[in-house]
Amino acid sequence: MTVGQRIGLWLGLVGAITLFVLAELAVSWPTAPLPGAFRVAGCTWLMACWWLSECVPLAATSLLPLVLFPFLGIEGYQGVSVAYSNPFVLLLMGGFFIALSLERWGVHRRIALNVIVRVGTAPERLILAFLIVTAALSMWISNTATTLIMLPIATAVLARLEVDRPGDPRLRPLAAGLLLGVAYAASIGGLGTPVGTAPNLIFMAQYQKAYPDAAPLTFFHWMTFAIPIVVVMTLGTWWILTRPLRKFAHLDGPERGRGLVDVAHLRAQRDHLGPMLRPEKLVLAAFGLASLLWIFRQPIEIGTVTIPGWANVVGVGSRVDDSSVAILVALLLFFIRVDGRPEGAAARGNFPLLDWETAQKIPWGLLLLFGGGLAVADGFQRTGLSGWVGDSLGGVASWPTWLLVLTISVLVTFLSEVTSNTATTTILMPVLAAVAKAHHLDPLMVMLPATLAGSLGFMMPAGTPPNAIVFATGRFSIADMARSGFWVNCFGSIVVTVCVLLFV
């Protein structure tokens, strides 16, 4: 255990015990919150310290409400356990199953090579191609899995360059830009859909819990404001990462703007895959089916035209939600069997599109963390802690909306450099919901920027798993990442602020 983990362990325990003692003394304080609020605050403090320091595995910390809430009289065991089976937990699980089926049959690799071959291999275009492909995949697959998918392709391209063009001065800045682009785009793309990254679903679940009477955020509504963020962030990141390559614009003749990679080499890799086989077509069709059912479940209004949602058309209405779609498509993947050879299989045979051995690879601990956060949010509301926190932070209610959104975006962006974005979002959502409710603020203006900014930690290897994965290649320094990441952080904070103000 590191020094930081020891500090987090004891800081959490001491702070929690102090708050539990205050809970027993609070009955004699006329202006203090109820004792239950102090107990929830103690549990939250303990979990926050342990989550942020990771002195105990994140999933194990997430189970604390199942033990502490019943013993402290906050909520019974049955009530607490409901949070761990929330529909958004099931949506996340179903989304992981669908993503794993794409990886199992190699569809991701075919998509990546096709796009890169078509975009071109001049240095700037090559980086743009990797950014686009990585961001697009990450909208549907976890950012860690997307990075692991794209990194071997990127390193293979770089290895080929070192053989074909030794000593080319563009190689080092290209390597840094290409690998950082994969890491950054994996985080940026996750903003595009509710299932793209865990903080998105954490926000949606806690928003629905805090504001049960508000119109729910649909899959389509999320994409209307998130896709512009992804597009603008991808282009801005590309401009920032290709700046070091522009000093070679003075090169004359055939060197200027010339592709560093032989397109024929990449085309040969793509052609080696052969035509798309039936299993690939089926998992791609299942992925498309899930996307369409998610987007068109609820009615969509475009100007004066309303596209009816399929749930109302078939007569199921509110009895189904996005988690129903995810589980339905996942079950189809388990049931349908095809002749083929999935990745990792020794030989061809009759296989299901998704088997349980593959399905077990989903991050089950993340589902527990999700449930633990929802249990804490429920405790905030049940004990009145949310109202007390909201009243205590009343000063922010007088700020101009643009300043409030920008401040939240900047603070959370740089906080995510040293903390888990999932843990940070889980901790902040009940607090920000309480502030919005107490002072009649639009909850989307305070909760949403924190959610989006939590995925924008680009300066340090510890900021996100993709950062750590690409840094492990050793092809660039921390200084390279910090320098580029600082400007992407600043740009991202501004983009999030503008898009939230314009589209929400």
C-alpha positions in Angstrom: 0.0 0.0 0.0 1.4 3.4 -1.0 1.7 6.4 1.3 -1.3 8.1 -0.5 -3.4 5.0 0.0 -2.5 4.8 3.7 -3.5 8.5 4.1 -6.8 7.9 2.3 -7.5 4.8 4.4 -7.0 6.6 7.8 -8.4 9.9 6.6 -11.6 8.2 5.6 -11.9 6.2 8.9 -11.2 9.2 11.1 -13.5 11.5 9.3 -16.3 8.9 9.2 -16.0 8.2 12.9 -16.1 11.9 13.7 -19.3 12.4 11.7 -20.9 9.3 13.4 -20.1 10.9 16.8 -21.6 14.2 15.7 -24.7 12.3 14.7 -25.3 11.4 18.3 -24.7 15.0 19.5 -26.8 16.6 16.7 -30.1 16.0 18.6 -29.2 18.9 20.9 -28.3 21.4 18.1 -31.4 23.3 16.8 -29.7 24.3 13.5 -28.0 21.1 12.7 -29.2 18.5 10.2 -30.9 15.4 11.5 -28.7 12.6 12.9 -29.3 10.4 9.9 -27.8 13.1 7.7 -24.6 13.0 9.7 -24.5 9.3 9.4 -24.9 9.5 5.6 -22.2 12.2 5.4 -19.9 9.8 7.4 -20.5 7.0 5.0 -20.0 9.3 2.0 -16.8 10.7 3.4 -15.4 7.2 4.0 -16.4 6.0 0.5 -15.0 9.1 -1.1 -11.6 8.8 0.6 -11.4 5.2 -0.2 -12.6 5.6 -3.8 -10.2 8.5 -4.6 -7.2 6.9 -2.9 -8.1 3.3 -4.1 -6.7 2.0 -0.8 -9.4 -0.7 -1.0 -10.6 -2.0 -4.4 -13.3 0.3 -5.9 -15.8 -2.5 -6.1 -15.3 -3.5 -2.4 -15.8 0.1 -1.2 -19.0 0.3 -3.3 -20.5 -2.5 -1.1 -20.2 -0.4 2.1 -23.8 0.9 2.0 -25.1 -2.7 2.1 -23.5 -3.0 5.6 -23.3 0.5 7.0 -26.8 1.8 6.1 -28.7 -1.0 7.9 -26.5 -1.0 11.0 -26.7 2.9 11.2 -30.4 3.0 10.8 -30.3 4.9 7.5 -32.1 2.3 5.4 -33.0 -1.4 5.6 -31.1 -4.0 3.7 -33.8 -4.6 1.1 -34.1 -0.8 0.4 -30.4 -0.4 -0.1 -30.0 -3.5 -2.3 -32.5 -2.0 -4.8 -29.9 0.5 -5.9 -27.6 -2.3 -7.1 -30.3 -3.5 -9.6 -31.2 -0.1 -10.9 -32.2 -0.2 -14.6 -29.2 1.9 -15.5 -26.9 -0.8 -14.0 -28.6 -3.3 -16.3 -28.3 -0.9 -19.3 -24.5 -0.7 -18.6 -24.3 -4.5 -18.4 -26.2 -5.0 -21.6 -24.1 -2.4 -23.4 -20.9 -4.2 -22.3 -22.3 -7.5 -23.7 -23.0 -6.0 -27.1 -19.5 -4.4 -27.2 -17.8 -7.7 -26.4 -19.6 -9.4 -29.2 -18.1 -6.9 -31.7 -14.7 -7.6 -30.3 -15.2 -11.4 -30.3 -15.7 -11.5 -34.1 -13.1 -8.8 -35.0 -15.5 -6.3 -36.4 -13.7 -3.4 -34.7 -10.5 -4.1 -36.5 -12.2 -4.2 -39.9 -13.9 -0.9 -39.3 -10.6 0.7 -38.1 -8.5 -0.4 -41.1 -11.2 0.6 -43.6 -11.4 4.1 -42.3 -7.7 4.6 -42.1 -7.1 3.4 -45.6 -9.7 5.8 -46.9 -8.6 8.9 -45.0 -5.0 8.6 -46.1 -1.6 8.4 -44.4 0.0 11.9 -44.6 1.0 12.7 -41.0 -1.9 15.0 -40.1 -4.4 12.8 -41.9 -3.1 9.7 -40.2 -3.7 11.3 -36.8 -7.1 12.5 -37.8 -8.0 9.0 -39.0 -7.1 7.4 -35.7 -9.0 10.1 -33.8 -12.1 9.6 -35.8 -12.1 5.8 -35.6 -11.2 5.7 -31.9 -13.9 8.3 -31.0 -16.6 6.5 -33.0 -15.8 3.1 -31.4 -15.7 4.7 -27.9 -19.2 5.9 -28.3 -20.3 2.3 -27.9 -17.4 0.5 -26.4 -15.6 1.4 -23.1 -12.7 3.8 -23.4 -10.3 1.2 -22.1 -11.4 -1.5 -24.5 -11.3 1.0 -27.4 -7.7 1.9 -26.5 -6.7 -1.7 -26.3 -8.3 -2.3 -29.8 -6.6 0.7 -31.5 -3.2 0.7 -29.8 -1.9 -2.4 -31.6 -2.9 -0.9 -34.9 -1.2 2.4 -34.1 2.0 0.7 -32.8 2.1 -1.5 -35.9 2.0 1.6 -38.1 4.8 3.3 -36.2 6.9 0.1 -36.2 6.5 0.0 -40.0 7.6 3.7 -40.3 10.7 3.1 -38.3 11.8 0.4 -40.7 10.8 2.2 -43.9 11.8 5.7 -43.0 14.6 5.7 -40.4 15.7 9.1 -39.3 12.6 11.0 -40.6 12.3 14.0 -38.3 8.5 13.7 -38.3 8.5 10.3 -36.6 8.8 11.4 -33.0 6.1 14.1 -33.1 3.9 11.7 -35.1 4.3 8.9 -32.6 3.4 11.2 -29.7 0.4 12.7 -31.6 -0.8 9.3 -32.8 -0.7 7.6 -29.4 -2.0 10.5 -27.5 -4.8 10.9 -30.1 -5.9 7.3 -29.4 -6.0 7.9 -25.7 -7.7 11.3 -25.9 -10.3 10.2 -28.5 -11.2 7.2 -26.5 -12.3 9.5 -23.7 -13.9 12.1 -26.0 -15.9 9.6 -27.9 -17.4 8.2 -24.7 -19.3 11.5 -24.2 -21.4 10.9 -27.4 -23.9 8.3 -26.1 -25.3 7.4 -22.7 -23.6 4.0 -22.8 -20.2 5.5 -24.0 -18.8 5.8 -20.5 -20.0 5.1 -17.0 -20.3 8.7 -15.7 -23.0 9.4 -18.3 -25.2 6.7 -16.9 -24.4 7.7 -13.3 -25.6 11.2 -14.1 -28.8 10.0 -15.8 -29.7 7.6 -13.0 -29.0 10.2 -10.2 -30.8 12.9 -12.2 -33.9 10.7 -12.5 -33.7 9.8 -8.8 -33.3 13.5 -7.7 -36.0 14.7 -10.1 -38.5 11.9 -10.7 -41.1 14.3 -12.1 -38.8 15.7 -14.7 -38.9 14.5 -18.3 -36.3 11.7 -18.6 -33.3 12.2 -20.9 -33.7 9.9 -23.8 -30.9 8.4 -25.9 -31.7 10.7 -28.8 -31.8 13.8 -26.6 -28.4 13.0 -25.1 -26.9 12.6 -28.6 -28.3 16.0 -29.7 -26.1 17.9 -27.3 -23.2 15.3 -26.9 -22.4 14.6 -30.5 -21.5 18.3 -31.2 -19.2 18.1 -28.2 -17.5 15.0 -29.6 -17.1 16.5 -33.1 -15.7 19.8 -31.9 -13.5 18.2 -29.3 -12.1 15.7 -31.9 -11.2 18.5 -34.4 -9.8 20.7 -31.7 -7.7 17.9 -30.3 -6.4 17.0 -33.8 -5.3 20.7 -34.3 -3.5 20.7 -31.0 -1.7 17.3 -31.5 -0.6 18.2 -35.0 1.0 21.5 -34.1 4.5 20.0 -33.7 4.2 18.5 -37.2 3.6 21.9 -38.8 7.2 23.0 -38.4 8.0 20.6 -41.2 5.7 22.4 -43.6 8.8 24.0 -45.1 9.8 20.7 -46.6 9.8 21.0 -50.4 9.2 18.6 -53.2 7.9 15.1 -52.7 8.5 15.2 -48.9 6.0 17.8 -48.1 2.7 16.3 -47.0 3.7 12.9 -48.3 2.2 9.9 -46.7 4.6 8.2 -44.3 2.9 4.9 -44.4 2.5 2.8 -47.6 -1.3 2.7 -48.1 -0.8 -0.6 -49.8 0.6 -2.1 -46.6 -2.6 -1.1 -44.7 -4.8 -2.2 -47.6 -3.0 -5.6 -47.5 -3.9 -5.9 -43.8 -7.5 -5.1 -44.5 -7.6 -7.4 -47.5 -6.1 -10.2 -45.4 -9.3 -10.1 -43.3 -11.2 -11.2 -46.4 -14.9 -10.4 -47.1 -17.1 -9.8 -44.1 -18.4 -13.2 -42.8 -21.8 -14.1 -41.6 -21.0 -13.8 -37.8 -19.6 -10.3 -38.4 -22.7 -9.2 -40.3 -24.9 -10.6 -37.6 -23.2 -8.9 -34.6 -23.0 -5.7 -36.7 -26.8 -6.0 -37.3 -27.4 -6.6 -33.6 -25.4 -3.5 -32.8 -27.4 -1.5 -35.3 -30.6 -2.9 -34.0 -29.8 -1.8 -30.4 -28.8 1.7 -31.6 -32.0 2.2 -33.5 -34.2 0.8 -30.7 -32.4 3.1 -28.2 -32.7 6.2 -30.3 -36.3 5.7 -31.5 -37.9 4.3 -28.3 -39.4 7.7 -27.3 -41.1 10.1 -29.7 -38.7 12.5 -31.4 -39.8 16.1 -32.2 -38.0 17.8 -35.2 -39.6 21.2 -35.6 -43.3 20.6 -36.2 -42.8 16.9 -37.1 -43.0 14.2 -34.5 -41.6 10.8 -35.1 -43.6 8.4 -32.9 -41.6 6.2 -30.6 -41.8 2.4 -31.2 -42.6 1.7 -27.6 -45.9 3.6 -27.9 -46.6 2.1 -31.4 -46.3 -1.5 -30.1 -48.3 -0.7 -26.9 -45.6 -1.2 -24.3 -45.1 2.5 -23.4 -43.2 3.1 -20.2 -43.1 -0.6 -19.3 -39.8 -0.9 -21.2 -36.7 1.4 -21.2 -33.2 1.4 -22.6 -32.1 -1.4 -20.3 -34.8 -3.6 -21.8 -33.4 -3.1 -25.2 -29.8 -3.8 -24.1 -30.8 -7.1 -22.4 -33.0 -8.1 -25.3 -30.2 -7.7 -27.9 -27.7 -9.3 -25.5 -30.0 -12.4 -25.2 -30.2 -12.6 -29.0 -26.4 -12.7 -29.1 -26.3 -15.6 -26.6 -29.1 -17.5 -28.5 -27.9 -17.2 -32.1 -25.3 -19.7 -33.2 -23.2 -19.6 -36.3 -20.4 -21.4 -38.0 -17.2 -19.5 -37.7 -14.0 -18.9 -35.8 -14.2 -16.2 -33.1 -11.0 -14.5 -31.9 -9.1 -16.8 -29.5 -10.8 -20.0 -30.8 -8.4 -22.8 -31.9 -10.6 -23.9 -34.9 -13.8 -23.2 -36.7 -17.0 -24.5 -35.2 -20.6 -23.8 -34.3 -20.4 -21.0 -31.8 -22.9 -18.5 -30.2 -22.4 -14.9 -31.2 -21.6 -14.3 -27.5 -20.7 -17.0 -25.0 -20.5 -16.7 -21.2 -16.8 -17.1 -21.2 -16.5 -13.9 -23.1 -19.3 -12.2 -21.3 -17.6 -12.7 -18.0 -14.9 -10.2 -19.1 -17.2 -7.2 -18.5 -16.1 -5.0 -15.6 -18.4 -6.3 -12.9 -16.8 -4.1 -10.3 -17.9 -1.0 -12.2 -21.5 -2.2 -11.9 -21.1 -2.4 -8.1 -19.5 1.1 -8.0 -22.6 2.3 -9.9 -24.9 0.7 -7.4 -23.0 2.1 -4.4 -23.2 5.6 -5.8 -27.0 5.3 -6.3 -27.3 4.0 -2.7 -25.4 7.1 -1.4 -27.6 9.4 -3.5 -30.7 7.8 -2.0 -29.3 8.3 1.5 -28.8 12.0 0.7 -32.5 12.4 -0.1 -33.9 10.1 2.6 -32.1 11.8 5.5 -32.4 15.5 4.4 -28.7 15.8 3.8 -29.2 17.0 0.2 -31.3 19.9 1.4 -28.8 20.9 4.1 -25.9 20.8 1.6 -27.9 22.8 -0.9 -28.7 25.6 1.6 -25.0 25.6 2.7 -23.8 26.3 -0.8 -26.3 29.0 -1.5 -23.7 31.6 -2.7 -23.3 30.0 -6.1 -27.0 30.6 -6.9 -26.3 34.2 -7.5 -23.5 33.5 -10.1 -24.2 34.1 -13.8 -25.1 30.8 -15.4 -22.2 30.9 -17.8 -19.7 31.5 -15.0 -21.2 28.7 -12.9 -21.1 26.2 -15.8 -17.5 27.2 -16.7 -16.3 27.0 -13.1 -17.7 23.5 -12.7 -16.3 22.4 -16.0 -12.8 23.7 -15.2 -12.7 22.4 -11.6 -13.9 18.9 -12.5 -11.7 18.6 -15.6 -8.5 19.2 -13.5 -9.8 17.2 -10.6 -10.2 14.2 -12.9 -6.4 14.3 -13.4 -5.9 12.7 -10.0 -9.1 10.9 -9.4 -11.3 8.3 -11.1 -13.8 10.0 -13.3 -16.4 7.4 -12.3 -15.8 7.9 -8.6 -15.7 11.7 -9.0 -19.1 11.7 -10.8 -20.6 9.4 -8.3 -19.5 11.7 -5.4 -20.5 15.0 -7.0 -23.9 14.2 -8.4 -25.9 14.1 -5.1 -24.2 17.3 -4.0 -24.9 19.2 -7.2 -28.4 17.9 -7.3 -28.9 19.2 -3.8 -27.6 22.7 -4.7 -29.8 22.9 -7.8 -32.9 21.8 -5.9 -32.3 24.1 -2.9 -31.9 27.2 -5.1 -34.2 26.4 -8.0 -31.4 26.1 -10.5 -31.7 24.1 -13.7 -30.1 20.8 -12.6 -28.8 20.1 -16.0 -26.7 23.3 -15.8 -24.8 22.1 -12.8 -24.9 18.3 -13.0 -24.3 17.9 -16.7 -21.1 19.9 -17.1 -19.6 18.0 -14.1 -20.4 14.7 -15.8 -19.0 15.7 -19.1 -15.9 17.4 -17.7 -15.1 14.3 -15.6 -14.1 12.5 -18.8 -11.7 15.2 -19.9 -8.5 14.5 -17.9 -5.8 14.5 -20.5 -2.6 15.7 -18.7 -1.4 12.8 -16.6 -1.1 9.1 -17.1 -3.4 8.5 -14.0 -6.1 10.8 -15.5 -7.9 8.0 -17.4 -7.1 4.3 -18.2 -6.4 5.2 -21.9 -3.8 7.7 -20.8 -2.0 5.1 -18.7 -2.2 2.4 -21.4 -0.6 4.6 -24.1 1.9 6.1 -21.7 3.1 2.5 -21.0 4.4 2.3 -24.6 7.3 4.6 -23.6 7.2 6.5 -26.9 6.6 9.9 -25.3 7.3 11.6 -22.0 5.0 12.8 -19.2 6.0 16.3 -20.3 4.7 15.6 -23.8 1.4 14.4 -22.3 1.1 17.3 -19.8 1.9 19.9 -22.5 -0.7 18.6 -25.0 -3.2 17.6 -22.3 -3.2 21.0 -20.7 -4.4 22.7 -23.9 -6.9 19.9 -24.6 -8.2 20.3 -21.0 -8.7 24.0 -21.4 -10.3 23.6 -24.8 -12.6 20.9 -23.5 -13.8 23.0 -20.6 -14.8 25.8 -23.0 -16.5 23.4 -25.4 -18.5 21.7 -22.6 -19.5 25.1 -21.3 -20.6 26.5 -24.7 -22.5 23.3 -25.7 -24.3 23.0 -22.4 -25.4 26.6 -22.6 -26.5 26.3 -26.3 -28.1 22.9 -26.5 -29.4 22.1 -23.0 
